[in-house]
């Protein structure tokens, strides 16, 4: 009989702990939602978008290296990372 009461008391204690945990987590979730709303408003006010802030990367047609598009060496619709790669591609190497 003592074991049964022990396990019943243990089950009740676990249920109470689970209920309190859920209540505390629901408050945390509400706070997280509010914080997310505030951050979105701040982003809108600052004019920031969710787009990545990095540069566009392109691949060299000769060696396969990725590099920023602003550093590209162009030749007849082809993109190269340097003059050396452009010249090597022209020579067929």
C-alpha positions as CSV (number, residue, x, y, z in Angstrom):
1,X,0.0,0.0,0.0
2,X,2.9,2.3,0.8
3,X,4.4,1.8,-2.7
4,X,1.1,2.7,-4.4
5,X,0.8,5.9,-2.4
6,X,4.4,6.8,-3.2
7,X,3.9,6.3,-7.0
8,X,0.6,8.2,-6.9
9,X,2.3,11.1,-5.0
10,X,5.2,11.0,-7.5
11,X,2.7,11.1,-10.4
12,X,0.9,14.1,-8.9
13,X,4.2,15.9,-8.3
14,X,5.3,15.3,-11.9
15,X,1.9,16.6,-13.1
16,X,2.2,19.8,-11.0
17,X,5.8,20.4,-12.2
18,X,4.7,19.9,-15.8
19,X,1.8,22.3,-15.4
20,X,3.9,25.0,-13.8
21,X,6.5,24.5,-16.5
22,X,4.0,24.9,-19.3
23,X,2.6,28.1,-17.7
24,X,6.0,29.6,-17.3
25,X,7.0,28.7,-20.9
26,X,3.7,30.2,-22.3
27,X,4.6,33.5,-20.6
28,X,8.1,33.2,-22.1
29,X,6.6,32.6,-25.5
30,X,4.4,35.6,-25.3
31,X,7.4,37.7,-24.3
32,X,9.4,36.3,-27.2
33,X,6.5,37.2,-29.6
34,X,6.4,40.8,-28.2
35,X,10.2,41.1,-28.5
36,X,10.0,39.9,-32.1
37,X,7.3,42.5,-32.9
38,X,9.4,45.3,-31.4
39,X,12.5,44.3,-33.3
40,X,10.4,44.2,-36.6
41,X,9.2,47.7,-35.8
42,X,12.7,48.9,-35.2
43,X,13.9,47.3,-38.4
44,X,11.1,49.1,-40.4
45,X,12.0,52.4,-38.7
46,X,15.6,52.0,-39.6
47,X,14.8,50.9,-43.2
48,X,16.7,47.7,-42.9
49,X,15.6,44.7,-44.9
50,X,16.1,41.0,-44.3
51,X,18.2,40.7,-47.4
52,X,21.8,39.5,-46.8
53,X,24.3,42.4,-46.6
54,X,27.1,40.6,-48.4
55,X,28.2,41.0,-51.9
56,X,27.1,39.0,-55.0
57,X,29.7,36.3,-55.7
58,X,30.4,35.0,-59.2
59,X,32.5,32.1,-60.5
60,X,35.5,32.4,-62.7
61,X,34.9,30.7,-66.0
62,X,38.6,29.5,-66.2
63,X,39.7,28.4,-62.7
64,X,36.3,28.1,-60.9
65,X,37.2,30.5,-58.1
66,X,34.3,32.5,-56.5
67,X,34.9,36.2,-56.0
68,X,33.0,39.4,-55.6
69,X,31.2,40.6,-58.8
70,X,32.7,44.1,-58.5
71,X,36.2,42.6,-59.0
72,X,35.3,40.7,-62.1
73,X,37.2,41.0,-65.4
74,X,34.7,40.7,-68.2
75,X,35.4,39.5,-71.7
76,X,32.6,38.6,-74.2
77,X,30.0,37.6,-71.7
78,X,32.5,35.6,-69.7
79,X,33.6,36.4,-66.2
80,X,37.2,36.0,-64.9
81,X,38.8,36.6,-61.5
82,X,41.9,38.2,-63.0
83,X,43.6,39.2,-66.2
84,X,45.8,36.1,-65.9
85,X,42.8,33.8,-66.0
86,X,41.3,35.8,-68.9
87,X,44.5,35.6,-70.9
88,X,45.0,31.8,-70.1
89,X,41.4,31.2,-71.3
90,X,42.1,33.0,-74.6
91,X,45.3,31.0,-75.1
92,X,43.3,27.8,-74.5
93,X,45.2,26.6,-71.4
